[in-house]
Amino acid sequence: MASKAEKIVAGLGGIDNIDEIEGCITRLRTEVHDASKVDEAALKAAGAHGVVKMGTAIQVVIGTDADPIAADIEDMM
């Protein structure tokens, strides 16, 4: 079974679509190469409470485990 971080990566369009990511209290702040590859439904299924899109800047509202999830995703990159 995929980890929460792996599910979020998939929802963001895959590891190759993620330019950068950082945890910020309750959010994952990401910059993606192609925003059309971001799957909001998949992110919510992975546990996101919400998704904010501003061009290629994507914020995934994930809760207090944002920092460790960001670290897990950075390890995959």
Backbone as numpy.savetxt, mean C-alpha at the origin, in Angstrom:
# Nx Ny Nz CAx CAy CAz Cx Cy Cz
-0.69 -18.86 2.52 -1.54 -17.67 2.52 -0.65 -16.42 2.52
-1.02 -15.45 1.73 -0.24 -14.22 1.61 -0.35 -13.39 2.88
0.75 -12.73 3.22 0.74 -11.84 4.38 -0.03 -10.57 4.03
-0.34 -9.79 5.06 -1.05 -8.53 4.84 -0.23 -7.62 3.93
1.09 -7.57 4.15 1.96 -6.74 3.31 1.90 -7.20 1.86
1.92 -8.51 1.63 1.87 -9.04 0.25 0.54 -8.70 -0.42
-0.54 -8.74 0.34 -1.85 -8.39 -0.21 -1.91 -6.91 -0.56
-1.31 -6.08 0.27 -1.28 -4.64 -0.01 -0.43 -4.35 -1.24
0.71 -5.02 -1.35 1.56 -4.87 -2.54 0.75 -5.22 -3.79
0.01 -6.32 -3.75 -0.81 -6.72 -4.89 -1.85 -5.64 -5.21
-2.48 -5.08 -4.17 -3.47 -4.02 -4.37 -2.89 -2.74 -4.92
-1.60 -2.54 -4.70 -0.92 -1.35 -5.23 -0.37 -1.59 -6.63
-0.68 -2.73 -7.20 -0.27 -3.00 -8.58 1.01 -3.80 -8.70
1.46 -4.38 -7.60 2.68 -5.20 -7.62 3.90 -4.42 -7.19
4.92 -5.14 -6.80 6.14 -4.52 -6.26 6.80 -3.60 -7.27
6.72 -3.92 -8.56 7.35 -3.09 -9.60 6.61 -1.78 -9.82
5.37 -1.69 -9.35 4.61 -0.45 -9.51 4.87 0.53 -8.36
5.47 0.07 -7.28 5.71 0.92 -6.11 7.06 1.62 -6.26
7.02 2.95 -6.28 8.25 3.74 -6.37 8.84 3.95 -4.98
7.99 4.35 -4.04 8.44 4.49 -2.65 7.26 4.30 -1.71
7.58 3.96 -0.46 6.53 3.73 0.54 7.07 4.10 1.90
6.21 4.67 2.73 6.60 4.95 4.11 5.36 4.86 5.00
5.59 4.44 6.22 4.51 4.40 7.21 4.41 5.75 7.88
3.20 6.20 8.12 2.98 7.49 8.78 1.81 7.32 9.75
2.09 6.91 10.94 1.14 6.68 12.03 0.09 5.63 11.65
-0.96 6.02 10.91 -2.01 5.06 10.55 -2.13 4.86 9.04
-1.21 5.45 8.28 -1.31 5.39 6.82 -0.03 4.89 6.19
-0.19 4.26 5.06 0.94 3.96 4.19 0.93 5.03 3.11
1.97 5.81 3.05 2.08 6.83 2.00 2.95 6.24 0.91
2.39 6.16 -0.28 3.10 5.53 -1.38 3.13 6.43 -2.60
4.12 6.21 -3.41 4.21 6.83 -4.73 4.30 5.66 -5.70
3.37 5.60 -6.65 3.36 4.50 -7.61 3.69 5.02 -9.01
4.10 4.11 -9.87 4.42 4.49 -11.25 3.15 4.67 -12.08
2.15 3.80 -11.86 0.92 3.81 -12.65 -0.28 3.66 -11.72
-0.97 4.77 -11.47 -2.10 4.76 -10.54 -3.26 3.90 -11.04
-3.34 3.65 -12.34 -4.45 2.83 -12.87 -4.33 1.37 -12.44
-3.15 0.95 -11.98 -2.95 -0.43 -11.52 -3.38 -0.64 -10.07
-3.70 0.45 -9.36 -4.09 0.36 -7.96 -5.53 -0.16 -7.88
-5.74 -1.20 -7.09 -7.04 -1.85 -6.94 -7.57 -1.56 -5.54
-8.46 -0.55 -5.46 -9.00 -0.14 -4.16 -9.73 -1.28 -3.45
-10.48 -2.07 -4.19 -11.22 -3.18 -3.58 -10.26 -4.20 -2.98
-9.16 -4.48 -3.66 -8.16 -5.42 -3.14 -7.50 -4.86 -1.89
-7.23 -3.56 -1.87 -6.63 -2.94 -0.69 -7.59 -3.03 0.50
-8.87 -2.78 0.26 -9.85 -2.87 1.35 -10.01 -4.32 1.81
-9.94 -5.27 0.88 -10.01 -6.68 1.25 -8.79 -7.09 2.08
-7.68 -6.39 1.88 -6.44 -6.66 2.63 -6.47 -6.02 4.01
-7.51 -5.22 4.29 -7.64 -4.62 5.62 -7.57 -3.11 5.66
-7.46 -2.46 4.50 -7.41 -1.00 4.48 -8.78 -0.44 4.86
-8.77 0.63 5.64 -10.01 1.30 6.03 -10.43 2.30 4.97
-9.47 2.73 4.16 -9.75 3.69 3.10 -8.53 3.88 2.23
-8.75 4.48 1.06 -7.67 4.75 0.12 -7.87 6.16 -0.41
-6.80 6.96 -0.37 -6.84 8.33 -0.88 -5.88 8.39 -2.06
-6.42 8.75 -3.24 -5.60 8.84 -4.45 -5.44 10.30 -4.85
-4.20 10.71 -5.07 -3.90 12.05 -5.57 -2.85 11.88 -6.67
-3.30 11.60 -7.88 -2.38 11.30 -8.97 -1.68 9.99 -8.68
-0.34 10.02 -8.67 0.43 8.80 -8.39 0.76 8.67 -6.91
0.31 9.62 -6.10 0.48 9.53 -4.64 -0.75 8.82 -4.07
-0.52 7.70 -3.42 -1.61 6.90 -2.87 -1.41 6.76 -1.36
-2.44 7.07 -0.59 -2.40 6.85 0.85 -3.38 5.72 1.18
-2.86 4.72 1.88 -3.69 3.58 2.29 -3.87 3.69 3.80
-5.10 3.94 4.23 -5.40 4.04 5.66 -5.50 2.62 6.19
-4.54 2.25 7.06 -4.39 0.85 7.45 -4.49 0.64 8.96
-4.32 1.69 9.74 -4.34 1.55 11.19 -2.95 1.62 11.78
-2.85 1.30 13.05 -1.60 1.51 13.79 -0.46 0.59 13.37
-0.73 -0.41 12.54 0.36 -1.27 12.08 0.96 -0.79 10.75
0.74 0.48 10.40 1.26 1.03 9.14 2.79 0.97 9.08
3.46 1.34 10.16 4.93 1.36 10.14 5.53 -0.03 9.93
5.11 -1.06 10.68 5.68 -2.39 10.41 5.32 -2.95 9.04
4.14 -2.63 8.53 3.77 -3.10 7.19 4.64 -2.40 6.15
4.88 -1.10 6.32 5.77 -0.37 5.40 7.16 -0.99 5.41
7.65 -1.35 6.59 8.98 -1.97 6.71 9.00 -3.32 5.99
7.93 -4.10 6.12 7.84 -5.39 5.43 7.87 -5.20 3.91
7.14 -4.19 3.43 7.10 -3.93 1.99 8.47 -3.44 1.50
9.12 -2.58 2.28 10.46 -2.10 1.91 11.43 -3.27 1.80
11.28 -4.26 2.68 12.14 -5.45 2.62 11.93 -6.24 1.32
10.72 -6.16 0.76 10.42 -6.87 -0.49 10.99 -6.15 -1.71
11.22 -4.84 -1.58 11.63 -4.02 -2.73 13.09 -4.21 -3.10
